[in-house]
């Protein structure tokens, strides 16, 4: 298994909109990608512009395929201007 943790800080005025679209992204990943086994979105109660995505894929190659899906590319294009900070950690 290959785990990905993505920390986001979003522009405060876009945080609620980001939350809606990132939940849809999680749903699409789980429904459309057989090698995506887990995708959870968490939001900090004390800092609502902070999010953590926890994702589990069969392999690093499966995650690489995820990054090329149409639903990911659409999501990424939509939210990229809203992101103030982003960090990605991987665990195998």
C-alpha positions as CSV (number, residue, x, y, z in Angstrom):
1,X,0.0,0.0,0.0
2,X,1.0,3.6,-0.7
3,X,-0.3,6.4,1.5
4,X,-0.4,10.1,0.6
5,X,-1.0,12.9,3.1
6,X,-1.7,16.3,1.6
7,X,-1.9,19.4,3.9
8,X,-3.6,22.4,2.4
9,X,-4.1,26.0,3.7
10,X,-6.7,27.7,1.5
11,X,-7.6,31.3,1.2
12,X,-10.2,31.9,3.9
13,X,-12.8,33.3,1.5
14,X,-12.5,30.1,-0.6
15,X,-12.4,27.5,2.2
16,X,-16.1,26.5,2.1
17,X,-16.0,26.2,-1.6
18,X,-12.8,24.2,-1.5
19,X,-14.4,21.9,1.1
20,X,-17.3,21.1,-1.3
21,X,-15.1,20.4,-4.3
22,X,-12.5,18.4,-2.4
23,X,-15.2,16.1,-1.0
24,X,-16.4,15.6,-4.6
25,X,-12.8,14.8,-5.6
26,X,-12.5,12.2,-2.8
27,X,-15.8,10.6,-4.0
28,X,-14.7,10.5,-7.6
29,X,-11.3,9.0,-6.7
30,X,-13.0,6.2,-4.7
31,X,-15.7,5.5,-7.3
32,X,-13.6,5.8,-10.5
33,X,-10.2,4.4,-9.4
34,X,-10.1,0.8,-8.4
35,X,-6.6,1.3,-6.9
36,X,-7.8,4.1,-4.6
37,X,-8.8,2.3,-1.3
38,X,-9.2,5.2,1.0
39,X,-9.7,9.0,0.6
40,X,-10.7,11.0,3.6
41,X,-10.9,14.8,3.9
42,X,-10.5,16.4,7.3
43,X,-10.8,20.1,8.2
44,X,-9.4,21.8,11.3
45,X,-12.2,22.9,13.6
46,X,-10.0,25.7,15.0
47,X,-8.6,26.8,11.6
48,X,-11.3,26.1,8.9
49,X,-9.0,27.1,6.1
50,X,-6.7,24.1,6.9
51,X,-7.4,20.7,5.4
52,X,-5.7,17.3,5.4
53,X,-6.3,14.7,2.7
54,X,-5.5,11.1,3.6
55,X,-5.3,8.8,0.6
56,X,-4.3,5.1,0.2
57,X,-3.5,3.5,-3.1
58,X,-2.3,0.1,-4.1
59,X,1.1,1.5,-5.2
60,X,2.9,4.6,-6.1
61,X,2.1,3.9,-9.7
62,X,-1.6,3.9,-8.9
63,X,-1.1,7.3,-7.3
64,X,0.7,8.5,-10.4
65,X,-2.3,7.4,-12.5
66,X,-4.6,9.3,-10.1
67,X,-2.7,12.5,-10.9
68,X,-3.5,12.0,-14.6
69,X,-7.2,11.4,-14.2
70,X,-9.6,13.9,-15.7
71,X,-11.4,14.4,-12.3
72,X,-8.1,15.2,-10.6
73,X,-6.9,17.6,-13.4
74,X,-10.2,19.4,-13.3
75,X,-10.1,19.7,-9.5
76,X,-6.5,20.9,-9.5
77,X,-7.2,23.5,-12.1
78,X,-10.2,24.8,-10.2
79,X,-8.5,25.1,-6.8
80,X,-4.9,26.0,-7.6
81,X,-5.4,29.7,-7.2
82,X,-7.1,29.2,-3.8
83,X,-4.1,27.4,-2.3
84,X,-1.9,29.4,0.1
85,X,0.2,26.4,1.2
86,X,0.4,22.8,0.2
87,X,2.7,20.0,1.3
88,X,2.6,16.3,0.3
89,X,4.0,13.4,2.3
90,X,4.1,9.8,1.1
91,X,4.5,6.6,3.1
92,X,5.0,3.1,1.7
